[in-house]
Amino acid sequence: MEAVKVSFTYPDGTEALREVTLGIPEGKRVALIGPNGSGKTTLFFLWLGLFRPSAGEVRFWGKGLSYRRGELEELRRKVGLVFQDPEDQLLAPTVWEEVAWGLWARGYEGQLVEEKVRTALQAVELFDQRHKPPHLLSYGQKKRLCLAAVLALEPEVLLLDEPTAGLDPGQTKRLLHFLSGLKGCTIVFSTQDVDLAYSFAEHLFVLWRGRLVAEGRPAEVLAQADFMEEVGLGSDRPVVLRLYQVLKEKGKISPGGSPPTRWEELVALLEG
């Protein structure tokens, strides 16, 4: 997935993106990071063909979007989006039907639907809630249900808009553990959380005021405190990275090697 010199202006004159060029590495976990209004969600909508760029070109694995109905339908078979607010996505009367809905729309039926719904709900630990109305689920359960509905369609690319927003630490850990286990799927998520981007992403892009201002490995980009404050992400580096750097400066950790991305890795360095 690519954006090539993409600009987008909303009807009210708000310029959301300005000549953004970036390419998503296939099969990686990728973060789009930036403050509110930086253009992250707009870029997601452009990749799905929901918006057309005011200038530039959007591509899916090297091929420019044509915006013909049939080709957009094919694109959306390959790209799934999970909204930040689950209330924007949930429509069906039961949990089971919420996951089945997209499968029925694509012509699946019978036993195949049963199997795909069961697999998706079991994966997010909601199979026991399959007969319950979605509005009776907790917020975290609703977000997992939205994820199950998209994953049942087996997308090549999974777009997650602020996936951990509103989740408590336990729900966040469960969600990230599940996403880490997905195979053969490119995951692109938007966030303002530098700790999440550092610990979960393999590559990241920083958007600010509609422009791409940095990209690279999280440990390299997010180590620049002055830069982060300048682009509205605050002056605090990710906690694990900051503590690692302090311990390294004090000689508590041997120099060399890559910085840890998770607490468990940092503890292992200290114990070693």
CYANA upper distance limits for C-alpha pairs under 8 A (distance plus 0.5 A):
  1 MET  CA     23 GLY  CA      6.30
  1 MET  CA     24 ILE  CA      5.79
  1 MET  CA     25 PRO  CA      8.27
  1 MET  CA     26 GLU  CA      8.48
  1 MET  CA     47 TRP  CA      8.07
  1 MET  CA     58 VAL  CA      8.25
  1 MET  CA     59 ARG  CA      6.14
  1 MET  CA     60 PHE  CA      4.92
  1 MET  CA     61 TRP  CA      5.56
  1 MET  CA     62 GLY  CA      7.60
  2 GLU  CA     21 THR  CA      7.81
  2 GLU  CA     22 LEU  CA      6.17
  2 GLU  CA     23 GLY  CA      4.78
  2 GLU  CA     24 ILE  CA      6.70
  2 GLU  CA     58 VAL  CA      6.38
  2 GLU  CA     59 ARG  CA      5.47
  2 GLU  CA     60 PHE  CA      6.85
  2 GLU  CA     61 TRP  CA      7.74
  2 GLU  CA     62 GLY  CA      7.86
  3 ALA  CA     20 VAL  CA      6.97
  3 ALA  CA     21 THR  CA      5.50
  3 ALA  CA     22 LEU  CA      5.86
  3 ALA  CA     23 GLY  CA      6.99
  3 ALA  CA     56 GLY  CA      8.09
  3 ALA  CA     57 GLU  CA      6.56
  3 ALA  CA     58 VAL  CA      5.21
  3 ALA  CA     59 ARG  CA      6.82
  4 VAL  CA     19 GLU  CA      7.99
  4 VAL  CA     20 VAL  CA      6.94
  4 VAL  CA     21 THR  CA      4.93
  4 VAL  CA     22 LEU  CA      7.17
  4 VAL  CA     56 GLY  CA      6.14
  4 VAL  CA     57 GLU  CA      5.69
  4 VAL  CA     58 VAL  CA      6.80
  4 VAL  CA     59 ARG  CA      8.34
  5 LYS  CA     18 ARG  CA      8.08
  5 LYS  CA     19 GLU  CA      4.54
  5 LYS  CA     20 VAL  CA      5.33
  5 LYS  CA     21 THR  CA      5.39
  5 LYS  CA     55 ALA  CA      7.72
  5 LYS  CA     56 GLY  CA      5.28
  5 LYS  CA     57 GLU  CA      7.31
  6 VAL  CA     17 LEU  CA      7.35
  6 VAL  CA     18 ARG  CA      6.94
  6 VAL  CA     19 GLU  CA      5.15
  6 VAL  CA     20 VAL  CA      5.39
  6 VAL  CA     21 THR  CA      6.98
  6 VAL  CA     53 PRO  CA      6.67
  6 VAL  CA     54 SER  CA      7.92
  6 VAL  CA     55 ALA  CA      6.04
  6 VAL  CA     56 GLY  CA      4.69
  6 VAL  CA     57 GLU  CA      6.40
  6 VAL  CA     58 VAL  CA      7.68
  7 SER  CA     15 GLU  CA      8.34
  7 SER  CA     16 ALA  CA      7.92
  7 SER  CA     17 LEU  CA      5.17
  7 SER  CA     18 ARG  CA      4.90
  7 SER  CA     19 GLU  CA      5.47
  7 SER  CA     20 VAL  CA      7.07
  7 SER  CA     53 PRO  CA      6.31
  7 SER  CA     54 SER  CA      5.97
  7 SER  CA     55 ALA  CA      5.57
  7 SER  CA     56 GLY  CA      6.85
  8 PHE  CA     15 GLU  CA      6.63
  8 PHE  CA     16 ALA  CA      6.11
  8 PHE  CA     17 LEU  CA      5.50
  8 PHE  CA     18 ARG  CA      7.29
  8 PHE  CA     52 ARG  CA      8.28
  8 PHE  CA     53 PRO  CA      5.56
  8 PHE  CA     54 SER  CA      5.25
  8 PHE  CA     55 ALA  CA      7.34
  9 THR  CA     13 GLY  CA      6.48
  9 THR  CA     14 THR  CA      6.01
  9 THR  CA     15 GLU  CA      4.78
  9 THR  CA     16 ALA  CA      6.17
  9 THR  CA     17 LEU  CA      7.57
  9 THR  CA     54 SER  CA      6.88
 10 TYR  CA     14 THR  CA      5.70
 10 TYR  CA     15 GLU  CA      6.94
 10 TYR  CA     16 ALA  CA      7.63
 15 GLU  CA    210 GLY  CA      7.74
 16 ALA  CA     37 GLY  CA      7.70
 16 ALA  CA     38 SER  CA      7.46
 16 ALA  CA     39 GLY  CA      5.73
 16 ALA  CA     42 THR  CA      7.50
 16 ALA  CA    209 ARG  CA      7.82
 16 ALA  CA    210 GLY  CA      5.63
 17 LEU  CA     38 SER  CA      8.26
 17 LEU  CA     39 GLY  CA      6.29
 17 LEU  CA     42 THR  CA      8.29
 17 LEU  CA     43 LEU  CA      8.42
 17 LEU  CA    209 ARG  CA      8.01
 17 LEU  CA    210 GLY  CA      4.46
 17 LEU  CA    211 ARG  CA      6.60
 18 ARG  CA    210 GLY  CA      5.89
 18 ARG  CA    211 ARG  CA      5.96
 19 GLU  CA     55 ALA  CA      8.31
 19 GLU  CA     56 GLY  CA      7.76
 19 GLU  CA    211 ARG  CA      7.41
 20 VAL  CA    210 GLY  CA      8.17
 20 VAL  CA    211 ARG  CA      6.33
 20 VAL  CA    212 LEU  CA      6.26
 21 THR  CA    212 LEU  CA      7.84
 22 LEU  CA    212 LEU  CA      8.48
 24 ILE  CA     30 VAL  CA      7.77
 25 PRO  CA     30 VAL  CA      8.33
 25 PRO  CA    186 THR  CA      8.38
 26 GLU  CA    186 THR  CA      6.23
 27 GLY  CA    184 GLY  CA      6.55
 27 GLY  CA    185 CYS  CA      6.06
 27 GLY  CA    186 THR  CA      4.75
 27 GLY  CA    187 ILE  CA      7.85
 28 LYS  CA    185 CYS  CA      8.22
 28 LYS  CA    186 THR  CA      5.77
 28 LYS  CA    187 ILE  CA      6.84
 28 LYS  CA    201 ALA  CA      8.48
 28 LYS  CA    202 GLU  CA      6.91
 28 LYS  CA    203 HIS  CA      7.97
 29 ARG  CA    186 THR  CA      6.72
 29 ARG  CA    187 ILE  CA      5.25
 29 ARG  CA    188 VAL  CA      6.50
 29 ARG  CA    189 PHE  CA      8.40
 29 ARG  CA    200 PHE  CA      7.72
 29 ARG  CA    201 ALA  CA      5.52
 29 ARG  CA    202 GLU  CA      5.86
 29 ARG  CA    203 HIS  CA      7.22
 30 VAL  CA    186 THR  CA      8.42
 30 VAL  CA    187 ILE  CA      6.58
 30 VAL  CA    188 VAL  CA      5.21
 30 VAL  CA    189 PHE  CA      6.85
 30 VAL  CA    201 ALA  CA      5.65
 30 VAL  CA    202 GLU  CA      6.45
 30 VAL  CA    203 HIS  CA      5.48
 30 VAL  CA    204 LEU  CA      5.89
 30 VAL  CA    205 PHE  CA      8.32
 31 ALA  CA    188 VAL  CA      6.27
 31 ALA  CA    189 PHE  CA      5.50
 31 ALA  CA    190 SER  CA      6.19
 31 ALA  CA    191 THR  CA      7.56
 31 ALA  CA    197 ALA  CA      6.46
 31 ALA  CA    201 ALA  CA      6.18
 31 ALA  CA    202 GLU  CA      8.46
 31 ALA  CA    203 HIS  CA      7.00
 31 ALA  CA    204 LEU  CA      5.06
 31 ALA  CA    205 PHE  CA      6.77
 32 LEU  CA     40 LYS  CA      6.88
 32 LEU  CA    188 VAL  CA      7.73
 32 LEU  CA    189 PHE  CA      6.55
 32 LEU  CA    190 SER  CA      5.08
 32 LEU  CA    191 THR  CA      6.91
 32 LEU  CA    204 LEU  CA      6.42
 32 LEU  CA    205 PHE  CA      5.53
 32 LEU  CA    206 VAL  CA      6.53
 32 LEU  CA    207 LEU  CA      7.51
 33 ILE  CA     40 LYS  CA      7.98
 33 ILE  CA    190 SER  CA      6.25
 33 ILE  CA    191 THR  CA      5.59
 33 ILE  CA    192 GLN  CA      6.04
 33 ILE  CA    193 ASP  CA      8.12
 33 ILE  CA    194 VAL  CA      8.20
 33 ILE  CA    197 ALA  CA      7.87
 33 ILE  CA    204 LEU  CA      7.64
 33 ILE  CA    205 PHE  CA      6.70
 33 ILE  CA    206 VAL  CA      5.44
 33 ILE  CA    207 LEU  CA      6.67
 34 GLY  CA     38 SER  CA      6.31
 34 GLY  CA     40 LYS  CA      7.90
 34 GLY  CA    191 THR  CA      7.26
 34 GLY  CA    192 GLN  CA      5.91
 34 GLY  CA    206 VAL  CA      6.23
 34 GLY  CA    207 LEU  CA      5.58
 34 GLY  CA    208 TRP  CA      6.38
 34 GLY  CA    231 VAL  CA      8.03
 34 GLY  CA    232 GLY  CA      7.70
 34 GLY  CA    233 LEU  CA      7.09
 35 PRO  CA    192 GLN  CA      6.17
 35 PRO  CA    207 LEU  CA      8.45
 35 PRO  CA    208 TRP  CA      7.52
 35 PRO  CA    231 VAL  CA      8.41
 35 PRO  CA    232 GLY  CA      6.43
 35 PRO  CA    233 LEU  CA      6.83
 36 ASN  CA    192 GLN  CA      8.28
 37 GLY  CA    208 TRP  CA      8.45
 37 GLY  CA    209 ARG  CA      7.15
 37 GLY  CA    210 GLY  CA      8.05
 38 SER  CA    207 LEU  CA      6.05
 38 SER  CA    208 TRP  CA      5.23
 38 SER  CA    209 ARG  CA      5.12
 38 SER  CA    210 GLY  CA      5.42
 38 SER  CA    211 ARG  CA      7.94
 39 GLY  CA     43 LEU  CA      6.69
 39 GLY  CA    207 LEU  CA      7.38
 39 GLY  CA    208 TRP  CA      8.12
 39 GLY  CA    209 ARG  CA      7.65
 39 GLY  CA    210 GLY  CA      5.63
 39 GLY  CA    211 ARG  CA      8.43
 40 LYS  CA     44 PHE  CA      7.12
 40 LYS  CA    190 SER  CA      6.74
 40 LYS  CA    207 LEU  CA      7.67
 41 THR  CA     45 PHE  CA      6.89
 41 THR  CA    161 ASP  CA      7.25
 41 THR  CA    190 SER  CA      7.95
 42 THR  CA     46 LEU  CA      6.77
 43 LEU  CA     47 TRP  CA      6.76
 44 PHE  CA     48 LEU  CA      6.92
 44 PHE  CA     81 LEU  CA      8.44
 44 PHE  CA    159 LEU  CA      7.56
 45 PHE  CA     49 GLY  CA      6.79
 45 PHE  CA     50 LEU  CA      5.67
 45 PHE  CA     51 PHE  CA      6.30
 46 LEU  CA     50 LEU  CA      6.34
 46 LEU  CA     51 PHE  CA      5.36
 46 LEU  CA     52 ARG  CA      6.59
 46 LEU  CA     53 PRO  CA      7.36
 46 LEU  CA     58 VAL  CA      7.60
 47 TRP  CA     58 VAL  CA      7.04
 47 TRP  CA     59 ARG  CA      8.15
 47 TRP  CA     60 PHE  CA      8.20
 48 LEU  CA     72 LEU  CA      8.30
 48 LEU  CA     75 LEU  CA      7.65
 48 LEU  CA     76 ARG  CA      7.07
 48 LEU  CA     79 VAL  CA      7.46
 49 GLY  CA     65 LEU  CA      7.94
 49 GLY  CA     67 TYR  CA      7.23
 49 GLY  CA     72 LEU  CA      7.10
 53 PRO  CA     57 GLU  CA      7.40
 53 PRO  CA     58 VAL  CA      8.10
 57 GLU  CA     64 GLY  CA      7.11
 57 GLU  CA     65 LEU  CA      8.24
 58 VAL  CA     64 GLY  CA      6.29
 58 VAL  CA     65 LEU  CA      6.62
 59 ARG  CA     63 LYS  CA      5.54
 59 ARG  CA     64 GLY  CA      4.65
 59 ARG  CA     65 LEU  CA      6.24
 60 PHE  CA     64 GLY  CA      6.87
 60 PHE  CA     65 LEU  CA      7.50
 65 LEU  CA     71 GLU  CA      8.39
 65 LEU  CA     72 LEU  CA      8.31
 66 SER  CA     71 GLU  CA      7.52
 66 SER  CA     72 LEU  CA      8.30
 67 TYR  CA     71 GLU  CA      7.14
 67 TYR  CA     72 LEU  CA      6.32
 68 ARG  CA     72 LEU  CA      6.60
 69 ARG  CA     73 GLU  CA      6.70
 70 GLY  CA     74 GLU  CA      6.83
 71 GLU  CA     75 LEU  CA      6.62
 72 LEU  CA     76 ARG  CA      6.72
 73 GLU  CA     77 ARG  CA      6.92
 74 GLU  CA     78 LYS  CA      7.31
 75 LEU  CA     79 VAL  CA      6.72
 76 ARG  CA     80 GLY  CA      6.99
 77 ARG  CA    153 LEU  CA      7.74
 77 ARG  CA    155 PRO  CA      6.81
 78 LYS  CA    154 GLU  CA      8.11
 78 LYS  CA    155 PRO  CA      5.03
 78 LYS  CA    156 GLU  CA      5.50
 78 LYS  CA    157 VAL  CA      6.78
 79 VAL  CA    155 PRO  CA      5.76
 79 VAL  CA    156 GLU  CA      6.53
 79 VAL  CA    157 VAL  CA      5.25
 79 VAL  CA    158 LEU  CA      6.49
 79 VAL  CA    159 LEU  CA      7.81
 80 GLY  CA    150 VAL  CA      6.30
 80 GLY  CA    151 LEU  CA      8.24
 80 GLY  CA    155 PRO  CA      6.25
 80 GLY  CA    156 GLU  CA      8.50
 80 GLY  CA    157 VAL  CA      6.81
 80 GLY  CA    158 LEU  CA      5.51
 80 GLY  CA    159 LEU  CA      6.46
 81 LEU  CA    150 VAL  CA      7.60
 81 LEU  CA    158 LEU  CA      6.60
 81 LEU  CA    159 LEU  CA      5.12
 81 LEU  CA    160 LEU  CA      6.50
 81 LEU  CA    161 ASP  CA      8.15
 82 VAL  CA     86 PRO  CA      8.43
 82 VAL  CA     89 GLN  CA      8.31
 82 VAL  CA    146 CYS  CA      6.81
 82 VAL  CA    147 LEU  CA      6.67
 82 VAL  CA    150 VAL  CA      7.62
 82 VAL  CA    158 LEU  CA      8.27
 82 VAL  CA    159 LEU  CA      6.72
 82 VAL  CA    160 LEU  CA      5.51
 82 VAL  CA    161 ASP  CA      6.77
 82 VAL  CA    163 PRO  CA      8.32
 83 PHE  CA     88 ASP  CA      7.42
 83 PHE  CA     89 GLN  CA      7.26
 83 PHE  CA    160 LEU  CA      7.05
 83 PHE  CA    161 ASP  CA      5.83
 83 PHE  CA    162 GLU  CA      8.28
 83 PHE  CA    163 PRO  CA      8.43
 84 GLN  CA    160 LEU  CA      7.85
 84 GLN  CA    161 ASP  CA      5.34
 84 GLN  CA    162 GLU  CA      5.77
 84 GLN  CA    163 PRO  CA      6.65
 84 GLN  CA    165 ALA  CA      7.56
 85 ASP  CA     89 GLN  CA      8.02
 85 ASP  CA    143 LYS  CA      8.22
 86 PRO  CA     90 LEU  CA      6.73
 86 PRO  CA    139 TYR  CA      8.36
 86 PRO  CA    142 LYS  CA      6.46
 86 PRO  CA    143 LYS  CA      6.00
 86 PRO  CA    146 CYS  CA      6.95
 89 GLN  CA    146 CYS  CA      7.33
 90 LEU  CA     98 GLU  CA      7.41
 90 LEU  CA    134 PRO  CA      7.73
 90 LEU  CA    146 CYS  CA      7.52
 91 LEU  CA     98 GLU  CA      7.31
 92 ALA  CA     97 GLU  CA      6.33
 92 ALA  CA     98 GLU  CA      5.39
 92 ALA  CA    101 TRP  CA      8.07
 92 ALA  CA    133 PRO  CA      8.48
 92 ALA  CA    134 PRO  CA      8.15
 93 PRO  CA     97 GLU  CA      7.33
 93 PRO  CA     98 GLU  CA      7.84
 93 PRO  CA    133 PRO  CA      5.93
 93 PRO  CA    134 PRO  CA      7.42
 94 THR  CA     98 GLU  CA      6.70
 94 THR  CA    130 ARG  CA      7.23
 94 THR  CA    131 HIS  CA      6.08
 94 THR  CA    132 LYS  CA      5.87
 94 THR  CA    133 PRO  CA      4.80
 94 THR  CA    134 PRO  CA      6.37
 95 VAL  CA     99 VAL  CA      7.25
 95 VAL  CA    129 GLN  CA      7.30
 95 VAL  CA    130 ARG  CA      5.28
 95 VAL  CA    131 HIS  CA      6.53
 95 VAL  CA    132 LYS  CA      6.36
 95 VAL  CA    133 PRO  CA      6.50
 95 VAL  CA    134 PRO  CA      6.06
 95 VAL  CA    145 LEU  CA      7.74
 96 TRP  CA    100 ALA  CA      6.77
 96 TRP  CA    117 VAL  CA      7.34
 96 TRP  CA    130 ARG  CA      5.20
 96 TRP  CA    131 HIS  CA      6.80
 97 GLU  CA    101 TRP  CA      6.20
 98 GLU  CA    102 GLY  CA      8.31
 98 GLU  CA    145 LEU  CA      8.38
 98 GLU  CA    149 ALA  CA      6.99
 99 VAL  CA    103 LEU  CA      7.96
 99 VAL  CA    117 VAL  CA      6.43
 99 VAL  CA    120 ALA  CA      8.29
 99 VAL  CA    121 LEU  CA      8.47
 99 VAL  CA    145 LEU  CA      8.09
 99 VAL  CA    146 CYS  CA      8.50
 99 VAL  CA    148 ALA  CA      7.01
 99 VAL  CA    149 ALA  CA      4.68
 99 VAL  CA    150 VAL  CA      8.18
 99 VAL  CA    152 ALA  CA      7.41
100 ALA  CA    104 TRP  CA      6.68
100 ALA  CA    113 VAL  CA      6.99
100 ALA  CA    117 VAL  CA      6.56
100 ALA  CA    149 ALA  CA      7.87
101 TRP  CA    105 ALA  CA      6.78
102 GLY  CA    106 ARG  CA      6.93
102 GLY  CA    149 ALA  CA      7.71
102 GLY  CA    153 LEU  CA      7.69
103 LEU  CA    107 GLY  CA      7.05
103 LEU  CA    108 TYR  CA      5.86
103 LEU  CA    109 GLU  CA      8.12
103 LEU  CA    113 VAL  CA      7.12
103 LEU  CA    152 ALA  CA      8.06
103 LEU  CA    153 LEU  CA      7.19
104 TRP  CA    108 TYR  CA      5.63
104 TRP  CA    109 GLU  CA      6.78
104 TRP  CA    113 VAL  CA      8.17
108 TYR  CA    112 LEU  CA      7.25
108 TYR  CA    113 VAL  CA      6.59
109 GLU  CA    113 VAL  CA      5.84
110 GLY  CA    114 GLU  CA      7.09
111 GLN  CA    115 GLU  CA      6.66
112 LEU  CA    116 LYS  CA      6.70
113 VAL  CA    117 VAL  CA      6.48
114 GLU  CA    118 ARG  CA      6.57
115 GLU  CA    119 THR  CA      6.60
116 LYS  CA    120 ALA  CA      6.63
116 LYS  CA    152 ALA  CA      6.35
117 VAL  CA    121 LEU  CA      6.58
117 VAL  CA    152 ALA  CA      7.01
118 ARG  CA    122 GLN  CA      6.48
118 ARG  CA    127 PHE  CA      7.12
119 THR  CA    123 ALA  CA      6.62
119 THR  CA    152 ALA  CA      8.25
120 ALA  CA    124 VAL  CA      7.18
120 ALA  CA    148 ALA  CA      5.59
120 ALA  CA    149 ALA  CA      7.81
120 ALA  CA    151 LEU  CA      7.11
120 ALA  CA    152 ALA  CA      6.01
121 LEU  CA    125 GLU  CA      6.50
121 LEU  CA    126 LEU  CA      5.46
121 LEU  CA    127 PHE  CA      5.24
121 LEU  CA    130 ARG  CA      8.23
121 LEU  CA    145 LEU  CA      7.94
121 LEU  CA    148 ALA  CA      6.53
122 GLN  CA    126 LEU  CA      6.40
122 GLN  CA    127 PHE  CA      5.60
123 ALA  CA    148 ALA  CA      8.12
123 ALA  CA    178 PHE  CA      8.25
124 VAL  CA    144 ARG  CA      6.46
124 VAL  CA    145 LEU  CA      7.82
124 VAL  CA    148 ALA  CA      7.07
124 VAL  CA    178 PHE  CA      8.03
126 LEU  CA    130 ARG  CA      7.11
126 LEU  CA    141 GLN  CA      8.04
126 LEU  CA    144 ARG  CA      8.50
126 LEU  CA    145 LEU  CA      7.86
132 LYS  CA    136 LEU  CA      7.52
132 LYS  CA    137 LEU  CA      8.34
133 PRO  CA    137 LEU  CA      7.95
134 PRO  CA    142 LYS  CA      7.25
135 HIS  CA    142 LYS  CA      8.49
137 LEU  CA    141 GLN  CA      6.19
137 LEU  CA    142 LYS  CA      6.46
138 SER  CA    142 LYS  CA      6.69
139 TYR  CA    143 LYS  CA      6.92
139 TYR  CA    166 GLY  CA      8.08
139 TYR  CA    167 LEU  CA      8.04
140 GLY  CA    144 ARG  CA      6.86
140 GLY  CA    166 GLY  CA      8.19
140 GLY  CA    167 LEU  CA      6.40
140 GLY  CA    171 GLN  CA      6.93
141 GLN  CA    145 LEU  CA      6.58
142 LYS  CA    146 CYS  CA      6.80
143 LYS  CA    147 LEU  CA      6.87
143 LYS  CA    163 PRO  CA      8.45
144 ARG  CA    148 ALA  CA      6.67
144 ARG  CA    175 LEU  CA      8.12
145 LEU  CA    149 ALA  CA      6.72
146 CYS  CA    150 VAL  CA      6.99
147 LEU  CA    151 LEU  CA      6.57
148 ALA  CA    152 ALA  CA      6.49
149 ALA  CA    153 LEU  CA      7.73
150 VAL  CA    154 GLU  CA      7.76
150 VAL  CA    155 PRO  CA      7.93
151 LEU  CA    155 PRO  CA      7.07
155 PRO  CA    185 CYS  CA      7.70
156 GLU  CA    184 GLY  CA      7.77
156 GLU  CA    185 CYS  CA      5.63
156 GLU  CA    186 THR  CA      6.82
157 VAL  CA    185 CYS  CA      6.17
157 VAL  CA    186 THR  CA      5.19
157 VAL  CA    187 ILE  CA      6.46
157 VAL  CA    188 VAL  CA      8.00
158 LEU  CA    185 CYS  CA      7.42
158 LEU  CA    186 THR  CA      6.63
158 LEU  CA    187 ILE  CA      5.36
158 LEU  CA    188 VAL  CA      6.68
159 LEU  CA    187 ILE  CA      6.66
159 LEU  CA    188 VAL  CA      5.45
159 LEU  CA    189 PHE  CA      6.25
160 LEU  CA    187 ILE  CA      8.07
160 LEU  CA    188 VAL  CA      6.72
160 LEU  CA    189 PHE  CA      4.97
160 LEU  CA    190 SER  CA      6.93
161 ASP  CA    189 PHE  CA      6.23
161 ASP  CA    190 SER  CA      5.59
161 ASP  CA    191 THR  CA      7.74
162 GLU  CA    189 PHE  CA      7.11
162 GLU  CA    190 SER  CA      5.64
162 GLU  CA    191 THR  CA      5.46
162 GLU  CA    192 GLN  CA      8.33
163 PRO  CA    189 PHE  CA      7.53
163 PRO  CA    190 SER  CA      8.06
163 PRO  CA    191 THR  CA      8.18
164 THR  CA    172 THR  CA      6.32
167 LEU  CA    171 GLN  CA      6.19
167 LEU  CA    172 THR  CA      6.31
168 ASP  CA    172 THR  CA      6.62
169 PRO  CA    173 LYS  CA      6.61
170 GLY  CA    174 ARG  CA      6.77
171 GLN  CA    175 LEU  CA      6.63
172 THR  CA    176 LEU  CA      6.66
173 LYS  CA    177 HIS  CA      6.55
174 ARG  CA    178 PHE  CA      6.76
175 LEU  CA    179 LEU  CA      6.73
176 LEU  CA    180 SER  CA      6.46
176 LEU  CA    200 PHE  CA      8.17
177 HIS  CA    181 GLY  CA      7.13
178 PHE  CA    182 LEU  CA      7.50
191 THR  CA    196 LEU  CA      8.27
191 THR  CA    197 ALA  CA      7.73
192 GLN  CA    233 LEU  CA      7.50
193 ASP  CA    197 ALA  CA      6.84
194 VAL  CA    198 TYR  CA      6.48
194 VAL  CA    222 LEU  CA      7.88
194 VAL  CA    233 LEU  CA      8.08
194 VAL  CA    237 ARG  CA      7.74
194 VAL  CA    238 PRO  CA      6.28
195 ASP  CA    199 SER  CA      6.60
195 ASP  CA    237 ARG  CA      8.44
195 ASP  CA    238 PRO  CA      5.25
195 ASP  CA    239 VAL  CA      7.23
195 ASP  CA    240 VAL  CA      8.44
196 LEU  CA    200 PHE  CA      6.33
196 LEU  CA    201 ALA  CA      8.17
197 ALA  CA    201 ALA  CA      5.76
197 ALA  CA    204 LEU  CA      7.93
197 ALA  CA    218 PRO  CA      7.49
198 TYR  CA    218 PRO  CA      5.74
198 TYR  CA    219 ALA  CA      7.19
198 TYR  CA    222 LEU  CA      7.84
198 TYR  CA    238 PRO  CA      7.14
198 TYR  CA    261 THR  CA      6.88
199 SER  CA    261 THR  CA      5.30
199 SER  CA    262 ARG  CA      6.25
200 PHE  CA    261 THR  CA      8.42
201 ALA  CA    218 PRO  CA      7.51
202 GLU  CA    217 ARG  CA      6.93
202 GLU  CA    218 PRO  CA      7.40
203 HIS  CA    215 GLU  CA      7.98
203 HIS  CA    216 GLY  CA      6.14
203 HIS  CA    217 ARG  CA      5.43
203 HIS  CA    218 PRO  CA      6.61
204 LEU  CA    215 GLU  CA      6.04
204 LEU  CA    216 GLY  CA      6.18
204 LEU  CA    217 ARG  CA      6.86
204 LEU  CA    218 PRO  CA      6.62
205 PHE  CA    212 LEU  CA      7.53
205 PHE  CA    213 VAL  CA      8.32
205 PHE  CA    214 ALA  CA      6.39
205 PHE  CA    215 GLU  CA      4.81
205 PHE  CA    216 GLY  CA      7.33
206 VAL  CA    212 LEU  CA      6.40
206 VAL  CA    213 VAL  CA      6.24
206 VAL  CA    214 ALA  CA      5.60
206 VAL  CA    215 GLU  CA      6.57
207 LEU  CA    211 ARG  CA      5.95
207 LEU  CA    212 LEU  CA      5.13
207 LEU  CA    213 VAL  CA      6.39
207 LEU  CA    214 ALA  CA      7.94
208 TRP  CA    212 LEU  CA      7.03
208 TRP  CA    213 VAL  CA      7.11
208 TRP  CA    231 VAL  CA      6.39
208 TRP  CA    232 GLY  CA      8.11
214 ALA  CA    221 VAL  CA      7.75
215 GLU  CA    221 VAL  CA      7.41
216 GLY  CA    220 GLU  CA      7.38
216 GLY  CA    221 VAL  CA      6.77
217 ARG  CA    221 VAL  CA      6.84
218 PRO  CA    222 LEU  CA      6.14
219 ALA  CA    223 ALA  CA      6.48
219 ALA  CA    241 LEU  CA      8.01
219 ALA  CA    259 PRO  CA      7.62
219 ALA  CA    261 THR  CA      8.47
220 GLU  CA    224 GLN  CA      8.01
222 LEU  CA    228 MET  CA      7.50
222 LEU  CA    237 ARG  CA      6.63
222 LEU  CA    238 PRO  CA      7.61
223 ALA  CA    237 ARG  CA      6.52
223 ALA  CA    238 PRO  CA      8.37
223 ALA  CA    241 LEU  CA      7.97
223 ALA  CA    242 ARG  CA      8.50
224 GLN  CA    228 MET  CA      6.75
224 GLN  CA    237 ARG  CA      7.98
225 ALA  CA    229 GLU  CA      6.83
225 ALA  CA    234 GLY  CA      8.44
225 ALA  CA    235 SER  CA      5.62
225 ALA  CA    236 ASP  CA      6.87
225 ALA  CA    237 ARG  CA      6.48
226 ASP  CA    230 GLU  CA      6.76
226 ASP  CA    235 SER  CA      6.97
227 PHE  CA    231 VAL  CA      6.92
228 MET  CA    232 GLY  CA      6.95
228 MET  CA    233 LEU  CA      5.64
228 MET  CA    234 GLY  CA      6.42
228 MET  CA    235 SER  CA      6.39
228 MET  CA    236 ASP  CA      8.43
228 MET  CA    237 ARG  CA      8.48
229 GLU  CA    233 LEU  CA      5.95
229 GLU  CA    234 GLY  CA      4.93
229 GLU  CA    235 SER  CA      5.09
229 GLU  CA    236 ASP  CA      8.50
230 GLU  CA    234 GLY  CA      8.37
237 ARG  CA    241 LEU  CA      7.33
237 ARG  CA    242 ARG  CA      6.39
238 PRO  CA    242 ARG  CA      6.55
239 VAL  CA    243 LEU  CA      6.59
240 VAL  CA    244 TYR  CA      6.57
240 VAL  CA    260 PRO  CA      7.69
240 VAL  CA    261 THR  CA      7.08
240 VAL  CA    262 ARG  CA      7.03
240 VAL  CA    263 TRP  CA      6.85
240 VAL  CA    266 LEU  CA      7.80
241 LEU  CA    245 GLN  CA      6.69
241 LEU  CA    259 PRO  CA      7.28
241 LEU  CA    260 PRO  CA      7.51
241 LEU  CA    261 THR  CA      7.54
242 ARG  CA    246 VAL  CA      6.84
243 LEU  CA    247 LEU  CA      6.63
244 TYR  CA    248 LYS  CA      6.51
244 TYR  CA    253 ILE  CA      8.44
244 TYR  CA    259 PRO  CA      7.55
244 TYR  CA    260 PRO  CA      8.03
244 TYR  CA    266 LEU  CA      7.56
245 GLN  CA    249 GLU  CA      6.65
246 VAL  CA    250 LYS  CA      6.82
247 LEU  CA    251 GLY  CA      6.76
247 LEU  CA    252 LYS  CA      5.60
247 LEU  CA    253 ILE  CA      6.49
248 LYS  CA    252 LYS  CA      6.22
248 LYS  CA    253 ILE  CA      5.39
248 LYS  CA    254 SER  CA      7.22
248 LYS  CA    255 PRO  CA      7.21
252 LYS  CA    270 LEU  CA      7.91
253 ILE  CA    269 LEU  CA      7.43
253 ILE  CA    270 LEU  CA      7.04
260 PRO  CA    265 GLU  CA      5.87
260 PRO  CA    266 LEU  CA      6.10
261 THR  CA    265 GLU  CA      7.38
261 THR  CA    266 LEU  CA      8.25
262 ARG  CA    266 LEU  CA      7.06
263 TRP  CA    267 VAL  CA      6.65
264 GLU  CA    268 ALA  CA      6.71
265 GLU  CA    269 LEU  CA      6.87
266 LEU  CA    270 LEU  CA      6.92
267 VAL  CA    271 GLU  CA      6.63
268 ALA  CA    272 GLY  CA      6.46
